[in-house]
Amino acid sequence: MIKHLLSGADLDADTATEILDTAAEMATVAGREIKKLPALRGRTVVNLFYEDSTRTRISFEAAAKRLSADVINFSAKGSSVTKGESLKDTALTLQAMGADAVVVRHPASGAPHRLANWVDGSVVNAGDGTHEHPTQALLDAYTMRARLGRLAGLSVAVVGDVLHSRVARSNVLLLSTLGAKVTLVGPPTLIPVDIAGALAPATDVSYDLDSVLPNVDVVMMLRVQRERMNDSYFPSAREYARRYGLDGPRMRRLPEHAIVMHPGPMNRGMEITPEVADSPRSTIVEQVTNGVSVRMAVLYLLLGGNNR
Amino acid sequence: MAYPPAARSSPPRQPSVKVILASADVQRVVDRIAHQILEKTQGAADTVLLGIPTRGTPLARRLAARISTFEDVAVGVGVLDITLYRDDLRRQGTRAVGPTELPPGGIDGKRVILVDDVLFSGRTVRAALDALNDVGRPASVQLAVLVDRGHRELPIRADYVGKNIPTSLAESVKVTLAETDGVDEVKLYGGSPS
């Protein structure tokens, strides 16, 4: 097993499948009266969040606690970071405190890679800038496999702001490794030139959502990141919604079995309408549940053995 | 470093292998344990057999099948994965987590018989008792093993033992079953050549 999980590219097909299989077993714990396992008793997991993310932080915290690890939450707000402490000094402090794993969310792409050089424990990338979010890709893959029974041969459309989306990047890498075919869909301004070639050569790019929909098994809608929209990537929110938003009529053009995914949080009415988000095809709530199981599997496999 | 010629030319010592139970013996032992379970539990009512992977699982299934043959009583069978409850997780490499499958009706209020192939240090059974704790509350727990090789590190004993094999710590006991390995056999490795 690998020591750190920094990128979707860290995982080969066997390792990724091992994580998904382990997550399936971890999911059975959620159905029990006692949702707790002793596997990581005595281990310390630090959630080091330089960016706000209640959803991801709580998911990692629940996962670590279900495995009996001690959890320390470190938020940059109100910490010594605001007094000017560098990432390296924070890392050395964590090191001195004996952190066995550091789950890091950082606005700078590559920060988890740097951190991995400074601490002895495992580093899990919980989202770095516009770069990657590998556990999100794993939980997306888990959800697809749970709903559709397989990953190899699936056709997946990833729709929206690919340029700023770490979810998209990690998904392209992981899904390609596991044999699914990804099509990136969005306005030309939000799809970097040759991103497909840079990540996985078999990936397609399309600027026309309507032509892609009838041929896919999965549509993954990305959040329009209003906080990053300081340039004119598209004329108006209304125009974006009209061309790339998933509404009821568009959803009905999907094959019968196709599912709709969204990493959350959603802009209802922008990239996805309430009718779609709340439909039986939507896996948005399942994705949150599966997130805990997948993160339990990742923490167990990174910390469970002596491969450190 | 130079070795004397005599030492260099002597043939390497072959580790000795002794068959303790052959295929027919294994079947007889399973039958005997099934009878003992029926006798001790007075008909095996409200009894659930939980196999500890890997080889405890087919053993539990065989015992249930034999019990239903002898007394026409259906005994629940399940699998109890103990991976996450082991106390050597830090020392060993990461182990793959397997499924835990309980029979319909669960184990609450039932007499649970844990089934494993070899009883050695007792740590696997301890882990199984912890795992059991998290999946329900049985009325009582018993233990059935095909082989007891001794060297307990915990105060644990089996209620049903197929065969006691006194061993030294240098020896190892290997159980193979038709379901998992293609043949039913119990072998002792590393003992004094016979």
Contacts between the chains, C-beta under 8 A, distances in Angstrom:
chain1	res1	chain2	res2	distance
A	1	B	93	7.7
A	1	B	94	5.1
A	18	B	96	6.8
A	21	B	96	7.4
A	21	B	97	7.9
A	22	B	96	7.0
A	22	B	97	5.0
A	25	B	81	7.3
A	25	B	97	4.4
A	25	B	98	6.9
A	25	B	99	6.1
A	25	B	100	7.8
A	26	B	97	7.3
A	28	B	99	7.4
A	28	B	100	6.7
A	32	B	134	6.5
A	32	B	135	6.5
A	34	B	133	7.9
A	34	B	134	4.8
A	36	B	134	7.1
A	37	B	84	4.5
A	37	B	85	7.4
A	37	B	134	7.4
A	38	B	84	6.8
A	38	B	85	5.9
A	38	B	130	6.8
A	39	B	83	8.0
A	39	B	84	4.1
A	39	B	85	7.7
A	39	B	89	6.0
A	67	B	84	7.8
A	297	B	97	8.0
A	300	B	84	7.3
A	300	B	94	7.4
A	300	B	97	7.3
A	301	B	94	5.4
A	304	B	89	5.2
A	304	B	94	4.4
A	304	B	95	7.3
A	305	B	89	7.0
A	305	B	90	7.7
A	305	B	92	6.4
A	305	B	93	4.3
A	305	B	94	3.5
A	305	B	95	7.6
A	306	B	90	6.3
A	306	B	91	5.9
A	306	B	92	6.6
A	306	B	93	6.3
A	307	B	93	6.0
A	307	B	94	6.8
